[in-house]
Amino acid sequence: MINLKAVNAMTTPTPGPIACRSCDLYEVCRLCGITALGENRGVQRTGALRTLRAGTRLYRAGEPAHSLFAVRQGMLKSVDVGTDGEERIVAVNTPGDVLGTEVFAKRVFSHDVVAVQPVVCCELPLSLLSDQYPRVRELAAALINLLSRISAPRPALARGSMRNRVAGFILDLARRFEQRGLDGRSFSLGMTRQEIANLLDTRIETVSRMIQKLNRERQIEITGQQVTLLSLKPTA
């Protein structure tokens, strides 16, 4: 059994763990008869909790797809790796997000998914879904709802002025944390300045200057990776 308190004690501050009801995979797990640890409604019969250290991969592009993963605690990045070995960050994954949904269209994973902080994920083996024939209509509806939430457009973080890119990245994290019942006002950015620059399609120096500018203007308060929102708001 994984001790989530021990995970919380790691030096890098990580968002979560979230409540199961705040996770996109909750309805699917409910229909499959899974009760997550810590909900005081039973123990987890099937599936598993996975822990990852920062810098380790949950899975690699091209590997056989066998499970869905729900982020319970910490943050990850989804990356494409070019033929030259260069990484391009395509998404940031926060608590409540579901990874691996490409299994419904393919038999392999599409991206490398790497922990940028200590991470706890719930794993739902696909074999579990095939056992749910008596509830197939409800399960199908839950899966459709899951896919519709995941396919909703994300903010175009790599477009617009540099101020809008950096502010948009911070505000997007704040919104996503708040939606999951976490602190959306004070949290860790999770990624290094270089990783943020990669995501926003710019240079590390530009990101660092803009973060410090927002700090001087008292839009945010920044200490290392820990950011507190003061007056930062979306710009037109």
C-alpha positions in Angstrom: 0.0 0.0 0.0 1.3 3.4 -1.0 1.6 6.0 1.8 0.4 9.3 0.3 1.6 11.2 3.4 5.1 10.0 2.6 4.8 11.2 -0.9 3.7 14.6 0.4 6.8 14.8 2.5 9.1 14.9 -0.5 11.1 18.1 -0.9 9.4 19.3 -4.1 5.9 20.8 -3.4 3.4 18.9 -5.4 -0.4 19.6 -6.0 -2.8 17.0 -4.6 -3.7 14.4 -3.8 -7.2 15.2 -5.2 -10.4 13.6 -4.2 -11.6 10.9 -6.5 -14.8 12.9 -7.3 -12.6 15.7 -8.7 -11.0 13.3 -11.3 -12.1 13.0 -14.9 -11.9 9.2 -14.5 -14.2 9.0 -11.5 -17.4 7.9 -13.2 -15.6 5.2 -15.2 -14.0 3.9 -12.1 -17.3 3.9 -10.2 -19.0 1.8 -13.0 -16.0 -0.6 -12.9 -16.4 -1.1 -9.2 -13.1 0.5 -8.2 -13.0 2.5 -5.0 -9.7 4.5 -4.6 -7.7 4.4 -1.3 -8.5 7.2 1.1 -12.2 7.7 0.2 -13.4 5.7 3.3 -15.8 3.8 1.1 -13.9 0.6 0.8 -10.5 -0.5 -0.6 -9.3 -0.6 -4.2 -10.3 -4.0 -5.5 -8.6 -3.7 -8.9 -6.3 -1.4 -10.7 -3.2 0.1 -8.9 -1.6 3.2 -7.7 1.7 4.1 -9.4 4.4 6.4 -8.0 7.0 8.1 -10.1 10.0 10.1 -9.2 10.6 13.4 -11.0 12.3 12.8 -14.3 11.0 9.2 -14.8 8.5 8.2 -17.5 5.0 6.9 -17.0 5.2 5.4 -20.6 6.9 6.0 -23.9 5.6 6.7 -27.4 5.1 3.5 -29.3 4.7 1.2 -26.3 1.7 -1.1 -26.3 -1.3 0.7 -24.7 -2.8 -1.3 -22.0 -4.2 1.1 -19.4 -5.7 4.5 -18.7 -3.9 6.7 -16.1 -5.4 9.3 -13.8 -3.1 11.9 -12.2 -3.8 11.9 -8.5 -0.9 14.0 -7.3 2.0 15.9 -8.9 2.5 17.1 -12.5 3.8 15.5 -15.7 4.6 16.6 -19.2 3.7 15.0 -22.5 6.5 15.3 -25.0 7.3 14.4 -28.6 10.9 13.3 -29.2 12.3 14.2 -32.6 14.7 12.1 -34.6 17.6 14.2 -33.2 16.5 13.4 -29.7 15.1 17.0 -29.1 12.1 17.1 -26.8 9.0 19.2 -27.7 6.6 19.6 -24.8 3.0 19.3 -26.1 1.0 19.3 -22.8 1.2 19.7 -19.1 -0.7 17.2 -17.1 -2.1 18.2 -13.7 -4.1 16.3 -11.0 -7.4 15.0 -12.3 -6.2 14.7 -15.9 -6.5 11.3 -17.6 -3.6 10.0 -19.8 -3.6 7.2 -22.4 -7.0 7.9 -24.0 -5.3 7.3 -27.4 -5.8 3.6 -26.6 -9.4 3.9 -28.0 -8.1 4.8 -31.4 -4.6 3.1 -31.4 -2.9 0.1 -29.8 0.2 2.2 -28.8 0.8 5.3 -26.8 1.3 8.5 -28.8 3.7 10.5 -26.6 6.4 10.1 -23.9 4.9 11.1 -20.6 7.4 12.2 -18.0 7.0 13.3 -14.3 8.3 16.8 -13.6 7.5 16.3 -9.9 6.9 13.3 -7.6 3.7 11.8 -9.0 1.0 9.4 -7.9 -1.3 8.0 -10.7 -4.2 5.6 -10.6 -4.0 2.9 -13.3 -7.1 1.5 -14.9 -6.3 -1.6 -17.0 -8.3 -1.8 -20.2 -9.1 -5.4 -19.5 -11.3 -4.1 -16.7 -13.5 -2.3 -19.2 -14.3 -5.5 -21.1 -15.7 -7.1 -18.0 -18.5 -4.6 -17.7 -21.0 -6.0 -20.2 -24.0 -5.7 -17.8 -23.4 -2.0 -17.6 -22.2 -1.4 -21.1 -24.6 1.5 -21.8 -23.6 3.4 -18.7 -20.0 2.7 -19.2 -20.1 3.8 -22.8 -21.8 7.1 -21.8 -19.1 7.7 -19.1 -16.3 7.0 -21.6 -17.9 9.4 -24.1 -18.1 12.1 -21.4 -14.5 11.5 -20.5 -13.3 11.8 -24.1 -15.4 15.0 -24.7 -13.8 16.7 -21.7 -10.3 15.7 -22.8 -10.9 16.9 -26.4 -12.1 20.3 -25.2 -9.8 23.0 -26.6 -6.9 24.0 -24.4 -5.6 27.6 -24.4 -3.1 28.3 -27.2 -0.2 29.0 -24.8 2.4 29.3 -27.5 0.7 32.2 -29.3 0.4 35.9 -28.7 2.7 38.4 -26.8 5.2 37.0 -24.4 3.3 38.5 -21.5 0.1 36.8 -22.6 1.9 33.4 -23.0 3.5 33.5 -19.5 0.4 34.9 -17.8 -1.8 32.5 -19.7 0.3 29.5 -18.6 0.1 30.6 -14.9 -3.6 31.3 -15.0 -4.3 28.0 -16.8 -2.6 26.1 -14.0 -4.5 28.1 -11.4 -7.8 27.4 -13.1 -7.1 23.7 -13.5 -6.0 23.3 -9.8 -9.0 25.2 -8.6 -11.4 23.0 -10.6 -9.9 19.9 -8.8 -10.4 21.4 -5.4 -6.8 22.4 -4.9 -5.2 25.8 -4.1 -5.5 27.8 -7.3 -4.0 30.9 -5.7 -0.6 29.6 -4.5 1.0 26.6 -6.1 4.2 25.3 -7.7 4.8 25.9 -11.4 6.1 22.3 -11.5 8.4 22.8 -14.5 11.7 24.4 -14.9 12.1 27.7 -16.7 13.5 25.7 -19.6 10.5 23.4 -19.8 8.1 26.4 -19.6 10.1 28.0 -22.5 9.8 24.8 -24.4 6.0 24.7 -23.9 5.6 28.4 -24.8 7.9 28.1 -27.8 10.4 30.8 -26.7 13.7 31.1 -24.9 14.5 30.5 -21.2 15.8 34.1 -20.8 12.5 35.5 -22.1 10.5 33.4 -19.7 12.6 34.3 -16.8 12.5 38.1 -17.6 8.7 38.0 -18.0 8.2 36.1 -14.7 10.4 38.6 -12.9 8.6 41.5 -14.6 5.2 40.2 -13.3 6.8 39.8 -9.9 8.0 43.4 -9.8 4.6 44.6 -10.9 3.1 42.7 -8.0 0.9 40.7 -10.4 2.4 37.6 -8.8 4.8 36.7 -6.0 7.4 34.2 -7.1 9.9 32.3 -5.0 11.7 29.6 -7.0 8.9 27.6 -8.5 6.3 28.6 -5.9 3.9 31.3 -7.3 1.2 33.2 -5.5 -1.4 35.1 -7.6 -1.8 38.7 -6.5 -3.6 40.7 -9.2 -2.8 38.7 -12.3 -5.8 38.6 -14.7 -6.3 37.5 -18.3 -5.5 40.2 -20.8 -7.7 41.1 -23.8 
